[in-house]
Amino acid sequence: MPSLSVVIPTYNRSRFLDGAIETAVNQTYTDLEVLVVDDGSEKEYATEIVEQYPTNVQCIVHDENRGLSAARNTGIANADGEYIAFLDDDDRWHEAKLEKQVKTLEASPEAGLATCRLASIDGDGNLLRCDGDVVDGDISDEIYTRNLIGTPSRVMVRREALPGKGPFDEDLPTKQDWDFYIRLCQEWRVVGVGDILCFRTRHGGMASDPADAEDDNNRVIEKHRDEIERRGLESETMANYNEKVGVTYLLDGQVRSAREFLWRAFSEKPSNTRLALVGLSLAPIGFFERALRTKRCYERISRDCESEIDWGRVNGITK
């Protein structure tokens, strides 16, 4: 069995960490170490929690808060595994996730990263939505246009595929995972496991800060702009960017800004979805969020999400 390291960054979220460690140590894949990186939390809690687990669970503490990328990089620097999996402290796994992803990577030497389908849950473990499909193959061009892979909690990376200079860029405030995938996917293919193996926790409402979404996505695009233009991907990239930011403004109730970005997206690359979003930006405030909830409900039913999930094999979730 190839060795495997699980990196769990944590910061000021003591109530989630125990469940994250539990979901890692109770995997069917047993040749693993778990590295918890406390990124300078205001109150020490990670060391005490880690001490309750076997010796293959270790804790590393930053003297000060350095950010999520730095925490992941510290975990990578201290990891011994041939494969590395990342887990945010509030996310959870199906107990067979690591085993299935190791088998998939072992069978695909040209692949540097394995991903899987994901389900979103609320803080009480209730199902919100699930993916319909999973990324697979050569995405070296398409990954420049948008983050096709999503949260690092769903991926496993071959050590030799880790991109240099980081590997996570500590100068980016967020969206470091998208930049990480862009660099990795230029040299390696992606393989996807078609099962729902990762459970991402969503807290509070649906919206993130629109100004942050605008700035953070743009920083990644600017970092790679020369290559995006060289490959003729600027139009698709900017259309996706404007759509993503527009939806964020729409969820935040700022319909005028939303309409501006969504119209840019439609003008750049017309589609029925983008036309519908422009139309929703003309509806009363709050209508879009209700429409999105309806859409996600339909997806849960049409994809038969609930029947695919054996909750008894998902550790760290209280239902």
QUIPEKA-V403779 format. One line per field, one symbol per residue. phi: phi as a letter, one per 20 degrees, with the letter a starting at -180 (. if undefined). psi: psi as a letter, one per 40 degrees, with the letter a starting at -180 (. if undefined). A space follows every 50 residues. Layout:
phi: ???
psi: ???
//
This chain:
phi: .ffbddddebblcffefgfffgfefeffedebcddedeemgfcfbfffff fedfffdcccdffbfdoffffffffffdedffccddbffddccffegfff ffgfffecfeedbdcbfcdecefenefdabfebbfboecfefffeaffen gffedccfgfegfflrfeffeefbmffffgfgffffdcedddefeeccce eddmfeedfffffffffffffffdggfgffemdfffffffffffffffff fenefffgffffffffffbfbffffffgfffeeggnfffffffffffffg ffelggffdegfddended
psi: hiihhhhhiihfgdedddddddddefidhegiihhhhhffidhhdddddd eeiieehihhhhdiheiddddddddddeieidihiihieeiiiieedddd ddddddegeehehhaiiiihiaeeehhdiiidaiihahfddddddigeda heeeihhhdeehiafcdhheehdafdddddddddeeeiihihheihehhh hhhaadiihddddddddddddddeddddddefeddddddddddddddddd deegddddddddddddddgiidddddddddeeiihedddddddddddddd ddefddeehgdeehiehh.
//
